[in-house]
């Protein structure tokens, strides 16, 4: 280990104990093949030539930067996202926190007030949207496969990068890499969550926990919920598996036993509402569309009803059981109100088995709760929204 890194790591232990305690969990390795620094949840690598360009304060800041990548779970949450854009999104999320903690970063590091307080997933969605818009502008505004609203997600919910990362972005002072061992990824992520909470507690006891780290610590304390799994579980709750003598169990009739059989009554109408105000990004809409198709294919509701709504209903799509499902792109672009879809259901005499609403949760709610179950898919972290007056909420950030 370069003595300068050892010295600055010790300085973090003394002056910034939250960072210092976590820094000791990473194995430091020299790596002349990388551009700057990198971290993967197990090791912290550095290029000695790049290190030589940093002063001591910048070296300390870069170490803190890399530590926040792991404490923030960035090494464990990239998934199939574009690596370069994910790295940029993570940098935008943590660089302001490093500076708020009183540390310096090399010139040119990514920092944008638009992203202050946002998660890496939220920032990634914005960067993806902007990259797609640039592609469309370069092609003369002609919507292609990557144009907004022009492509559905695969039914399995896979998140495939839809536009090339912006090559003009400033260089990163430290790269975040996926954790290298898939076999114990969940265990390692849980270990880091516990370590982050313990480091925060130790720093608080010494009065040295920077205020900007509160969100990082809170995120570490929260259990990660897969919105796709929760959506399916919510939808399956309406399937009432029960035993009935109306259809006896044929396996025992020849023995003279008249026993009830397990049966599942048909699922009624499934209603999905897409926020068409423009505040829900295209990638999220595509992922949600894929899950709508998946849920409908699994549960086989009597009808699949998909409503687009901003302040009014902008599009209605109805599919009978057995119909091929080809969802049209979202239509809309105005403000946001949640009232009209529930009013439409009442006017049309629809009796939903359930309703799922994808939205940023910023709008006017109905005055009274409906009689059917409602799941709100929030595109904003739950910590930054007010609880709706009825229904369950799941965070949907892709």
N, C-alpha and C positions, 0 to 999 in steps of 0.2 A: 504494500500500500504506500502510495506517495505520502511523505511526511506532512505535506500541506493539507491533504485530506484528513489525515489523522489529527492534525492540530485543529482544524475547523470542526471536526466531529466532536472533539473534546469541548470546544467552545460552545457548541450547541447544547451539550449535556449541562454545562454550567449556566448558560444564559437563556437558553430556550429549551427547557427540559422536555417539553412535549416532543419536539423534533429529535432531541438528543437521545432519548430513551428508544425511540423507534429506529433511529439510525444504527444503533448497536445490533439490531436484528438482521441487518443485511450484510452479506459477505461482499466485500469490496474487491473488485478485480480490474486489472489494467487491460484495456482493450483498444489497441491502435486501429482496429478496423471500423470502429464507430466514429461518428462525426463529433459528438460532444459527450454527453453522459447518457446512460440508460438504466432502467430498473425494470425488473420482472416479478417482483414479489419475493424473490429469493436472493438475488444478487444485485449489486449496484456496480455498473461498469463505467469506466471513464477513459477518454483518449488523453494521454499525457500531453500531446501537442496542444489540444484545446485547453486543458487545465492551465498550461503555461500562459495563456492569454488572459486569464482571470486574475483579478486582485483578490485579496483574502476575503473581503466582504462579499464579492460576487461568488466566490467559491462556496462560502457558507450558504448564500441564497440558493445556489443551484442544488446543493445537498438537500436543503429544506424542500425545494421544488420536487425533487425525486421522491423524497419521503412522503410528500402529500399525494403523489400518484398512487402509492400503495395504500396509505391510510384512507384515501378516498375510494378505494376499490377499483381503480381504473385498470389494474392488471388483470382483474377477474371478470370485467364486464364488457370487454370489447366485442366478443362474439364474432359474427361475420361482417361487422362494419368495416368500411375502408380504413386501413391502418393509419394512413397519413392524416385523414380528416379527423379520425378519433383522437389522434395525438394533439391536433390543433384544438379540438373541443376541450380536451382535458387541460391543456395549457391555459386556455381562456378562463377555465373554472378556477384554477389554483393560483395563477400568478398574482392576482390582486390580494389573495390571502397572504402570500409570502411577503408582499410589500407592506400590507397592513401590520404584519408582525414585526416591522422595523428592519427588514433585511433587504439587501440590494440584489438586483438581477442584472445580467449583461444587457447592454443596449439592444433594442429591437425585439425584445421578447413580447409575445402576443399579450395584448391587454386592450380590452374594449369595454367601455362603460355599459354598453347594451347587455353584456353578459354577466354583470355583477350579480351575485346571489343565485345564479342559475346552475343547474346540474350539467354535467358533461353530456348527458343524453339530450337535454333540451337544446344545448348549444349545437350539438351535432345535427339535430333536426333543422335548425336555422341554416347552418352552413350547407347542408345538403340542398335545402330549398334554394338558397342563393346560387349555388353552383348550377343547379338545373335551369334557373332563370337565365344565367349567363350563357349556357349552352343554347337555349332557345333563341336568345338575342343574336348569337353568332350565326344561327341557321336561318335568320330572317324572320323569326317569330313564328315559324311553322311548327306546330305541335307534332313531335315524333314520339318514339317509344318512351322517351324520358320526359315528355312534356307534362306539366301539372295536370293531374286528374286523368291522364290518358292511359294508365296502365294499372292493372290490378295486381295485388300481391299474390304469390302462390298460396294455395289453400293451406299449406302446412305452416304458414306464418314466417317462412324464411325471410331474412332481411338482406337483400342483395344490394350492394352499392349501385346507385342509379346515375351518378355523374362523377366525372373525374375530379379529384381534389384540386383546389386552387393552387397552382404552382407559384403564384406570386406572393404567397403568404410569407411572413417573416420566419427565419429559421428558429427551431426550437432549441433551447439551451439544455434540454434533457428529454430523451425519448422514453415513452412508456411502451413496454412490450408485454404480450400476454404471458401469464404464468405458464411455465414450460411443462408442467406435469399434470396432465388431465386426470390421472388416477386419484390424486389427493387434492384437487383444486378446491373442492368444497370445504375440506378440513383446513387447508391453509387460509382460505378466505375468512373462515370463522375465527381462526387464531389471530389474524390481523385485526378483526373487529374487536376482539377482547383486548388485544394489546393497545389498540387506539383508545379505548375507553379507560384503560388503566393509566396510560400515559397522560391523558387529559386530567384524570383525577389527581395524579401526582403533581402535575403542573399547577392545578388549581390550589392545592395545599400550599404551594410555594408562592402563590399569587402571580404566577407567570404564564397564564394561559391567554394568549391573544384573543380578543373578542371575535375576530374573523373566523376562528376555528370552530365556533359553536355549531355551525351547520355541518361541518365535517364529522364532528363527534356525534351529533344527532343522527346523521345518516348511518354511522357505524352501529348505532344502537338499534336501528330499525331492521326488522327482518325483511329480506327481499321477497316480494310476491310476484310470481309470474302471472301477468294479467290474462294471458291466454288460458291458462289452467283455471283461473278464477272465473273467467267468462263461461267456460264450459261447465264448471261445477254449478254455477248459478243457473244456467239454462237447464241442466239436468235435474235440478230440484223440482221442476214442474212435472217431471215424469214420475207418476205415482205407481211404483211397483207394489202390487198387493196380491193376496190370495183370494180366489173366488170359487164358489161351488157351481157358478153358471157354466164354467168350463172345467169339468173334472179332470184330474190327473190320469191320463190314459195308461201310465206305466203300472197302475195298481188295479185297473178295472177287471182284468182277467183273474185277479185273486179275490174279487168280490168286495174290494174296498173302494168306497166312493169318497175320495179325498180331493180337497181343493187344489187348483193349479195356480201357479204364479202367472200373472198376466200384467201387461202394461197398456193402459188405455192410450189412445192416440193423443199426441200433443196438439194443442190448439194452435192459434195463430201466434207466430213469433214476430215481434216488431223491433226493428232496429232504426234508430234515428241518427243521422250524420249532421253534425254542425256544419252548415254551409256558409258561415259568415266569413270564411277566409282565415280565421285564426287557428285552424287545425291544418297542419302542413300536409302536403301531398303524400309524403312517405308514410305518415301515420294513417292517412285515409286508405292507402293501398293495403297496409298491413291489416287494418280493421276490416276492409272488404274481404280479404282472404279468410279472416276468422268468421265472418258472417256466413260465408259459403260453407266453411268447415262445420260450423254449428248446425246449419240447416241440413247439411248432408248427413250428419250423425243422428240428429233428433227426428228428422222427417216431420216437421210441423204441418198442420193442415194447410197453412199458407205462410209464406215468408213475405213480410211487408217491410219495405225499406223506404223511409221518409228522409228527404233532405230539407233542412229548415235553417233560415237565418232569423229574421223576425216574422217570417211567414213560411208556409210550406212551398218549396220551390220545385220539388219533384217527388212523385209517388211511383214506386215500383212494387208490383204484387206478383208473386210466383206461387202457383198451386203446387201441391205435393206431386212430385214426379217431374215437374217442369225443369228443363235445363236453366241454370242460374247464371245469367250474364249481367252483372251490375254495370249500369251506365256511370260515367264520371259524375262527380258531385256537381250540382248546379246551385249557384247562389253567389254571395259576396257582400251581403248587407250587414246589418248589426246582428245582435243575438238576443233571442227570447225563447224560453223553453215552454211557453204557454200553448202555442198553436198545435204541436203534435198531439198533446193530450186532448185538446178541444176537437181536433180532427177525428180522433178515435171515438169520442163520444158521438159526434155528428154522424159518423158512418156506421155506428152500431157495432163496431169491432169489439170483441171480447178477448184481449190478448192473454196468452199464457204467461207472458212476461214482456218487458220492454227494456232495451239496452240503448243508452244515449251516449254517443261519443262527442265530447265537447271540452272547451277550456274552462267550463264552470262559471263563466262571467256573463250573467244574463238574469232575466227576471223569471222566477219560478211560478208555477200555478199556486193559487191560494189554498187549494185543498189537495190532499194526497189521493191518488187513484186507488182502486180496489185491487189492482194487479201488482205483482212484484216489479220493481224498477232497479236497474243497475246503471249507475253513472260511471262512464269511462272518462276519467279526468286526464287531460293532456298536460296538466300542470301538477307538480308535486303536491301531495295531500297536505303537506305542512304549510303551503301557501294559499290554501283555499278555505273558504268557510263551508262548514258541513251543510249539505242541502237539507231542505225541510223534510224530506222523505227519501227512502230508498238506500241502497248500499253504494259504496264508492270504491273503485279500484283505479290505481294509477296506470295510465296507458302512455308510456313513453318508449318509442322504438329507436 
